[in-house]
Amino acid sequence: MSVAAYGGHDRPGINQKSDESSQPPGDGTGTGDGEARLDGGERPCRREGTIVFVAWRDLRAARGRFVLIGSVVSLITLLVGFLAGLTGGLGAQDVSAVLGLPGNRLVLQEPSTGQPSFSQSTIDAATVSAWRQSSGVEHVTPIGIAQGRAEAHAETAPAVAVALFGVPRGAPASTVTDLAPRSDDTVGLSAGAAKDLDVAVGDAVTIAARTYRVATVGGDAWYSHTPVVALSPTAWASTDRRLGGDGEATVLAVSGAPDWGSTADRTHTVAASPLASLTALETFKSEVGSLGLMIVMLFGVSALVVGAFFTVWTLQRADDIAVLKALGASDASLVGDALGQALVVLAAGVGVGIGLVSVLGTLANGVLPFLLSPLTTLLPAAVMVVLGLAGAAVALRTVTRADPLTALGSNR
């Protein structure tokens, strides 16, 4: 890389004589505007009054290297984005019914040891009554949850695993309560259940040796990767006993502003927001924890890869950086140049990767539980750029510590 390539031809060379207008004052203590400073002082390297942005020239001169690192960034972004979308899709199929319950808080039974669990929680009638009589409570909706199987009345129709929800009529509107059937011999199906069973309103389905008529088909609601089927509280309690349960409600959806802590202590229950209650689902914790760890590790890999590339690239340019500083380039301009170069590479690589995620996610949405949203595309993209810049910042020590006197070395 020559000095002229960075605008050095607009200044007197190191071994050239400058004209009188560029000579220092007669006392020898000042420096003219056109004189190179070799003492490490910060004088901006300018051409026609503008700081030279050398990153663009590097990008053009070494296209192969930057295309290679950009491709690596794109592939890592593709992996991160696809994992994020898959995590979101699996999470939605695991907890969307829980998040679709009404109320400010969800109340579960407090276990004697360990954490509350939807699979172990049982709320008896006395506990329901105690919550309803608590000051500040506006509405209490007991919800029963059990796992079962349903099958349509067709000779070749296989049984489908479903989540059976006991939902009372007249509860506050929500994704789940909108499925509540009008009578004990009817059921409400979520969109996923209707699709898996291949039935519509008016068709018959069999659950635990009892036949029900489909009264309504609502929105998408999933619990532990099984679609939701809503029964009346009486029908659900009877079905739960046939499946080996006790027929008691599993969770209370409570609306209002009571003293949550004291009421929970008095009734031996645990009250938490719907989002915080997700930790009571064992499958959610294991799945999201595993996939989330993989995403975090990929973020770390991206920062290391980008940091290693720009560290090596900056070391290779150490002599050229020294020449630029000898010509008067300031540390700030060189740091901005290096980070700007990294930002261009990261923006291009991440942009291509997120584009591929959007295309592949759209194609896979009907086959895999994939969630395509800003949380699974734009957020990972922003994190990738920030971590990539943090990795590139490791190389800035070479920029700020470059000695202008190196420009006078024997290799120059």
JOSULFEN-V734141 format. One record per backbone hydrogen bond with DSSP energy under -0.5 kcal/mol. CO is the residue of the C=O (numbers start at 1). NH is the residue of the N-H. If there is no record, write none. Layout:
co = (CO CO)
nh = (NH NH)
This chain:
co = (3 3 4 7 8 13 19 20 25 32 34 36 41 44 45 47 50 52 53 54 55 56 57 58 60 62 63 64 65 66 67 68 69 70 71 72 73 74 75 76 77 78 79 80 81 82 83 84 85 85 86 87 88 89 90 91 91 92 93 94 95 96 98 100 105 106 106 107 108 109 117 117 122 123 124 125 126 127 128 129 131 134 136 139 140 141 143 143 144 146 148 149 150 151 152 154 160 161 162 162 163 163 164 165 165 166 168 174 176 177 183 185 187 187 188 189 190 191 192 193 194 194 200 203 204 205 206 207 210 212 213 213 214 216 219 221 222 223 226 227 228 229 230 231 232 233 234 235 236 237 238 239 240 241 249 251 252 252 253 254 254 255 255 258 259 260 261 262 263 264 264 265 268 270 272 273 275 276 277 278 280 280 281 282 283 284 285 286 287 288 289 290 291 292 293 294 295 296 297 298 299 300 301 302 303 304 305 306 307 308 309 310 311 312 313 315 317 318 319 320 321 322 323 324 325 330 331 332 333 334 335 336 337 338 339 340 341 342 343 344 345 346 347 348 349 350 351 352 353 354 355 356 357 358 359 360 361 364 364 368 370 371 373 373 374 377 378 379 380 381 382 383 384 385 386 387 388 389 390 391 392 393 394 395 395 396 397 399 402 403 404 405 406 409)
nh = (6 8 7 10 11 16 22 23 28 35 12 38 43 46 52 50 47 54 56 58 59 60 61 62 63 66 67 68 69 70 71 72 73 74 75 76 77 78 79 80 81 82 83 84 85 86 87 88 89 371 90 91 92 93 94 94 95 96 225 224 99 100 101 176 254 108 272 252 270 111 120 121 124 249 128 129 130 131 132 133 134 137 257 255 142 253 250 251 166 164 162 208 160 206 154 157 150 227 148 164 165 229 146 167 231 144 171 178 179 180 186 213 215 216 230 218 194 195 196 197 198 199 203 214 153 212 151 210 207 205 187 215 202 189 191 228 97 226 223 163 190 165 188 167 236 237 238 239 240 241 242 243 245 244 123 143 107 254 141 104 105 138 139 260 263 264 265 266 267 268 269 268 110 108 106 277 278 279 280 281 118 282 285 286 287 288 289 290 291 292 293 294 295 296 297 298 299 300 301 302 303 304 305 306 307 308 309 310 311 312 313 314 315 316 317 318 321 322 323 324 325 326 327 329 328 334 335 336 337 338 339 340 341 342 343 344 345 346 347 348 349 350 351 352 353 354 355 356 357 358 359 360 361 362 363 364 365 367 368 370 372 373 376 377 379 381 382 383 384 385 386 387 388 389 390 391 392 393 394 394 395 396 397 398 399 400 401 402 404 406 407 408 409 412)
